[in-house]
């Protein structure tokens, strides 16, 4: 009788171990990076490039893009404006106008990357994939963009 109980216990334990092993392999996700998109049944995108457009202190537009590939700031604003049917004026990677609001003698378009104004044009500033970033485009007076210290 003891040998039968031991045999049944061993068989039951082996069955449970094999069942658990197959469950683990069935739930394993594979992640494919195809055309800049993450594809998986259970994974959600967690890193984004958020594009904000301000006129003065008023937020006019905002949109998040998955950060799955390296792009320039210009690529993002160009894509954003095309998708939203917003006019974008630029020259050599420098933004001259957004949504019909053009640079003037005392105001202009400036961009900030994670709160800092880079010393490069939007076309020359590459965003590395895999981080959360905020890109603010602001139409400001020059004195606001470059305050005296």
C-alpha positions as CSV (number, residue, x, y, z in Angstrom):
1,X,0.0,0.0,0.0
2,X,2.9,2.4,0.9
3,X,4.5,1.7,-2.5
4,X,1.3,2.5,-4.3
5,X,1.0,5.9,-2.4
6,X,4.6,6.7,-3.1
7,X,4.1,5.8,-6.8
8,X,0.9,7.9,-7.1
9,X,2.6,10.8,-5.3
10,X,5.6,10.7,-7.7
11,X,3.3,10.5,-10.7
12,X,1.2,13.4,-9.5
13,X,4.3,15.5,-8.8
14,X,5.7,14.7,-12.2
15,X,2.4,15.6,-13.8
16,X,2.2,19.0,-12.0
17,X,5.8,19.8,-12.9
18,X,5.2,19.1,-16.6
19,X,2.0,21.1,-16.6
20,X,3.6,24.1,-15.0
21,X,6.5,23.9,-17.5
22,X,4.1,24.0,-20.5
23,X,2.1,26.9,-19.0
24,X,5.3,29.0,-18.7
25,X,6.4,28.3,-22.2
26,X,2.9,29.1,-23.6
27,X,2.9,32.5,-21.9
28,X,6.4,33.6,-23.0
29,X,6.1,36.8,-25.1
30,X,8.5,37.6,-27.9
31,X,8.9,41.3,-28.9
32,X,9.4,42.2,-32.5
33,X,10.6,45.7,-33.4
34,X,9.2,46.1,-36.9
35,X,8.9,49.5,-38.7
36,X,9.5,51.4,-35.4
37,X,6.6,49.6,-33.6
38,X,6.7,47.2,-30.7
39,X,4.5,44.2,-31.3
40,X,3.5,42.0,-28.4
41,X,0.3,40.7,-27.1
42,X,0.8,41.8,-23.5
43,X,3.4,44.6,-23.6
44,X,2.5,48.3,-23.6
45,X,4.7,51.1,-24.8
46,X,6.1,53.0,-21.8
47,X,8.6,55.5,-23.3
48,X,7.2,58.4,-25.2
49,X,8.2,61.6,-26.9
50,X,5.6,64.2,-26.0
51,X,5.3,67.1,-28.4
52,X,3.7,70.3,-27.0
53,X,3.1,73.5,-28.9
54,X,2.7,76.8,-26.9
55,X,1.8,80.2,-28.1
56,X,3.0,82.4,-25.2
57,X,2.0,80.4,-22.1
58,X,-1.0,78.8,-23.6
59,X,-0.7,75.1,-24.6
60,X,-2.4,74.8,-28.1
61,X,-1.5,71.3,-29.1
62,X,0.0,68.1,-27.6
63,X,0.6,64.6,-28.7
64,X,2.6,61.5,-27.5
65,X,4.6,59.4,-29.9
66,X,6.2,56.0,-28.9
67,X,9.9,56.4,-28.5
68,X,11.0,53.3,-30.4
69,X,13.6,54.6,-32.8
70,X,16.0,57.5,-33.0
71,X,14.6,60.6,-34.7
72,X,15.3,64.3,-34.8
73,X,13.2,66.9,-33.2
74,X,12.4,68.2,-36.7
75,X,11.1,64.7,-37.6
76,X,8.7,64.8,-34.7
77,X,7.4,68.3,-35.3
78,X,7.1,67.7,-39.0
79,X,5.1,64.4,-38.4
80,X,3.0,66.1,-35.8
81,X,2.1,69.0,-38.1
82,X,1.3,66.8,-41.1
83,X,-1.0,64.5,-38.9
84,X,-2.8,67.5,-37.5
85,X,-2.9,69.4,-40.8
86,X,-1.0,72.3,-39.3
87,X,1.2,74.6,-41.5
88,X,4.9,74.3,-40.7
89,X,7.4,76.9,-42.0
90,X,11.1,76.1,-41.7
91,X,14.5,76.9,-43.2
92,X,17.5,74.6,-42.7
93,X,16.0,72.9,-39.7
94,X,15.0,76.1,-38.0
95,X,11.3,76.6,-37.3
96,X,10.0,79.9,-38.8
97,X,6.3,79.3,-38.2
98,X,3.7,76.9,-36.9
99,X,0.0,77.1,-37.6
100,X,0.4,80.5,-39.4
101,X,2.2,82.1,-36.4
102,X,5.5,83.3,-37.9
103,X,8.7,84.6,-36.4
104,X,8.8,88.4,-36.1
105,X,11.3,91.1,-35.2
106,X,10.8,90.5,-31.4
107,X,9.3,87.0,-31.2
108,X,10.2,83.6,-32.5
109,X,9.8,79.8,-32.2
110,X,12.0,78.1,-29.8
111,X,12.1,74.4,-28.8
112,X,13.0,73.0,-25.4
113,X,14.1,69.4,-24.9
114,X,13.2,68.1,-21.4
115,X,13.1,71.7,-20.2
116,X,16.4,72.8,-21.7
117,X,17.0,74.8,-24.9
118,X,19.5,72.9,-27.1
119,X,22.2,74.8,-29.1
120,X,21.3,73.0,-32.3
121,X,18.6,73.3,-34.9
122,X,15.6,70.9,-34.7
123,X,17.0,69.0,-37.7
124,X,20.4,68.6,-36.0
125,X,19.1,67.4,-32.6
126,X,18.7,63.6,-32.5
127,X,16.5,62.0,-29.8
128,X,17.8,58.7,-28.6
129,X,15.3,55.9,-28.5
130,X,14.1,54.4,-25.2
131,X,13.6,57.4,-22.9
132,X,10.6,59.5,-21.9
133,X,11.1,63.0,-23.4
134,X,9.1,66.2,-23.6
135,X,9.7,68.5,-26.5
136,X,8.1,72.0,-26.1
137,X,7.8,74.4,-29.1
138,X,7.2,77.9,-27.7
139,X,6.4,81.1,-29.5
140,X,8.1,83.6,-27.2
141,X,9.5,87.1,-27.0
142,X,13.2,87.0,-27.4
143,X,13.5,88.5,-23.9
144,X,11.5,85.5,-22.6
145,X,13.7,83.0,-24.4
146,X,16.9,84.7,-23.4
147,X,16.3,86.5,-20.1
148,X,19.0,88.8,-18.7
149,X,20.9,87.3,-15.8
